[in-house]
Amino acid sequence: MVRTLMNVLETSFNNSISPVSPSSIGLILILTAVFGSIWILKSHSKTLTAIYVLGISLIIISTGSFPWNVLSDTPLGMIQLPFRYLSYASMFLSVILGLSVNDLYESETFDTTFQRGMVPVLTICIFMLFYVGFHHDSLNALKNSQSQFLKNTNTFNQLPDRTFVNNSNYDYLLNYPVKYGELDYYPKKARRSTGVASYNETNLSIINNIAVVGRKKIHVSPLCESNKMTYKLHTRKQAEVDLPALRYKGSYAELNGKRTTLINSSRGTIKVRAKKGINTITVGYSPSKSYYAGIIISVMTWISLLVLAFYRKGVFKINHE
């Protein structure tokens, strides 16, 4: 799903977006990308120049103008959906747009109270005009297409490209498989295919919630909670239970409230040894220590940036006497 540079420019100037593969940053930001260099040259700021160059570079990287095909056999080849870089391009270009509007506001061009008051009003009106126009066109395009309200299904049907959902049929979405990329994050054992988009007996059994108790296949309905799922099974004797829950590094299982050892499964799922009788099996995922370390570093970084910003504004004054 790599878009061409001309496609990104065209959809951006049209202020439109593709529902399948977003490839637009909108009219205002694409104009910022085109004419922002004029303001950047006048500002003589290395920081703003770097921000502007990053924004332009990310637009190019998100398209086919960047040699993604050459990098397919490298670690960078694992990067999916390059159009996601447009989000970062929008962020950097928004900084340029905001600062340029602020400079215009503080310039001598608007030297009266009335003129200064009209600048934010006009800015909001312009943004609202583009916002309403975009959503109006998108809604009309959806209504004019041959779309229908989503219907319930008990079979393995693909979700239609265009369909309507509301409060009465929203839950029907759960009966359809994920349209794109569901198998991309499956372990190799669970995927059992050279093509990540291919469904087979192994991964379909996981998707359809089929557990294997001994050699018997049964359908189970887990109780889903935050970061964990709970299964209730009745076994006539001690048996190995292969649950339709993918196993990753950090996955765990609790048998009747106590942690239990995981057994290797041929389909890349969580497998435990259950006791005779009713078994309550809870499976979940525990993040690694690096995850929590990353959160701490992130919080400390934001606090440091806030303190630095207040210090530069003179909120915190240090007496050197």
N, C-alpha and C positions, 0 to 999 in steps of 0.2 A: 504493500500500500504506500508506495513512494510517489508523491505528486511532482509534476514538473514545476519549474519556477514560473513559467507563464501561467499555469493553472492557479498557483497561489496568488499571483498578481491580479489575475482576472477576477477570481472570487472575492479578493479583498477590495478591489475597486468597485465591484458590484455590491459590496457589503452583504454578501451571501455566504452560506456555509453548506457543506455536504453533510447529510445525516449519517452517512456511513464512515467517511474519513474526513474529519474537519481539516480544511486547508485554507483558512482565511484568518487574517488578523483585523479585518474591518477597514473601512475607508479612512477613518481618522488616523489610525496608526500607520497605514501604508503611505499616507500623505506625509506623516512625520518621518518615515523612512526615506522618502524621496527628497523632501525639502529640509529635513533636519540638519543636513550638512552645512547649510547656509548659516544657521544659528551657531552650530558647533565651531565653525571657523572664526566667528566673531567673539566667541566666549574665551578662546585661548586656554581652555581647561583640559589638562591631560586626563583627568578623571571622567569628565563628560565625553571626551573623545573615545575613551576606552569603552564606556557604556554604550555609546552609539555604534561603535564597531562591533561589539558583542551582539547587539540587536540585529544588525545587518547580517553578520556571519551566521547567526542561528537561523535566520530565514533561509539562507542558502543551504545550510546543513540539513534542513528539514525537507529538502527537495531532491529530485534526481540529479541536480547539478553537482551534488556531492557524490564522489565515487563509491557509493555503498556496495556496488557489485564487486569492486576490487577488494573490499574488506570483508567479503562474505566468509572467508576461511580464517579470519583472525578473531580474537576475542571481541572486537567491535562489531563483528557480524551477528552477535547475539542481541544487539539493540533492535527492538521491535518498534514499528510504527513511528518513523522519524518525524511525522507531523506533530508529535507531542512537543518537539522543540519550539514550535510556534508559541506555546504558552510562555516560555522564557523570553522569547523575542518580544512578545507583547509587553512583558514586565519591564524590560530594559527601555523599550521605545516609549512606554508610558512615563518613565522617569524623565526622558528628554522632553516629551510633550508637556508634562506638568511644570517643569522648571522654565521652559520657554514661555508658557502662558504666564507664569509668575513674574518673569522678567518684563514681559509686555505690560502687565498690570502695574508694576512699580516704575515703569518708565514715564517720561514726561508726556507721552502720548495721551495718557489719561490723567489730567492734572486737576480735575474738579471732583467734588464729592459725588455728584450725580454720575459722572462717567465711570468712576471707580466702583460705584454700586451696581452699574449695569453690566460690568465685565463678568462677575460670577453668575448673574441672572442669564445672560446670553450663553455662557458656557454650559450651564445646566440645560437650557432650552435646546441647544444644538445636540448635546448628547442624548436627550430624551427623544428628539426627532429621529435620530438614526436608530435608536433602540426600538421605538415603536414601529418604525418602518420595517426594520428587519424582521421582527416577530410577526407583523401583519402579513408580510410576503411569505414567510415560512408556514404560517397557519393556512393561508390560502392555497399554497402548493400542496399541503397535506390533504386538505379537504377536496381539492380538485383531482387528486390521484384516486386510483381505484382501491382505496383503503377501506377497511371495514373494522368493526369492533372485534377485538381479540376473542376467539372462542376457546372454550375449554377443550382439553385433549387428554386422552389416556394412552396415546401412542407416542412413539419417539419422533415427533414432528419438529422440523426446524421453525424457529420464530420468523414470521414474515418480515420483510424489510420495512414495510410501512403498515402500521396498524394503530388503532385507537384503543386506549385504555382509560377507564375512569374508576371511581370508587367501587363500582359493582363487579368489575372484571379484572381489577389489578392483580389479584392473587392468582389468576390464570397463568401469569408469567412464570410462576414457579414450576409449572408442569411442562415447560419447554426447556430443552438443553440450552446451555450458553451458546450463542451463535458463533462467536469467534474466540479462539484461544483457550478453550476450556482444557484441552489436553496439553497445552504448552508447559504447564507447571506440574504435570504428573511425573512421578518417578519413572525411570525407564521400564521397570518391571510392570508397572500399571499401564504404561502406554502400549507396550507390546507391538510397536509399529515403527517403521522407518519414517513415516510421514506423520507429523504431529497432529494433522487435521483428520486422521483416519480413525474411525470407530471400529472396534472389534469386540469379540465376546468378553474379553477380560475387562476392558474399561467400561463397557456397557453394563456389566454386572455391578460395577461400583456406582455408576450413575443411577442405576435403577434400584439401589439399596438392597442388593442381594448379599446376604451373609452365608458363610459356609460353616455348618456345625458338623464336625466329623467329615463325612462325605456328602451330607445332605445340604441342599441349597434352600434357603428360606428368605422370604421378604421381611425386612425389618423397618420400623419407623422410629428413628431416634428422636429424643427430646433435645432440641438444639438450644444452647445457651451461648453466652459470650465466651468464645475461645474453647468451647468443649461441647461434646455430644454424649448423651446417655442412652444406652440400649438396655432393654430388659428381655432376658431370654430364659426359657425353661429347658433344661437338659436332663435326660433320663439317667445319664451317667457322666462321669468326668470325660470331657472332650475338648479338643482344640477348636476354638471359635475364631474364624477369619471374618473380621468386620469390614463393611464397605467404607472404611475411613483411611485415607492415604497416610502413609507413614513417612515422616520427615525427621531430620535430626532435631531433637527437642520434643518429639512426640512422646506421650506417656499414656498409660492405661491404669485405671483403678478397678479392682474387682471387689465388689461389695464394700466399697469405702477404703480399701487398702491398695497401695501401689503394688503392681504385679509386673513380672518380667515379660517383655515382649518376645515373641517367637518370630523367626524369619518366615515371611509369606511369599509364595511364588507370584503373587499379583501385586506386590509392593504396598500392601495394606497392613493395618494393625491386627496382629494375631495373638491371642492369649489362650491360656489353658483354664477353662471354666470348671467349676465343681458341679456335682450332681444337685439338681433342684433349680430354684429360681436364682438367677444371677443378674446383678445390676452392674453393668460395665460402663464406666465413664472414660472416654478418650478425650485428650486435649493436647495443647501445645504450650510448652514453656519456653519463652524467649531466652536466648543466650545472655551471658553477662555483658557481652559487647553491646547488646541492645540497650541495656540500662545505662551503660557507660556513655553511649551516644546521646541518650536523653540528658544526662547530667552535663555533658560538654555543651550541648545545644542550649540548655537553660543558662549555664554560666556565660556563654558567649553573648546571648541576648542581654543579660544583665550588664555585662561589661560594655556593650554597645550603648545601652541606655545611660549608664553612668558617664561614659565618654561624651555622649551628646549633651547631657546636662552640664558637664564640666566646661565644654566648649562654649555653651550658651551663657556661662557665668553664673549658673544656679548654685554650683558648689564653688566657693571661693576659699582659697588656702592662704592663711596669713603666714608670710615668711619672716615676719619680724621676730 
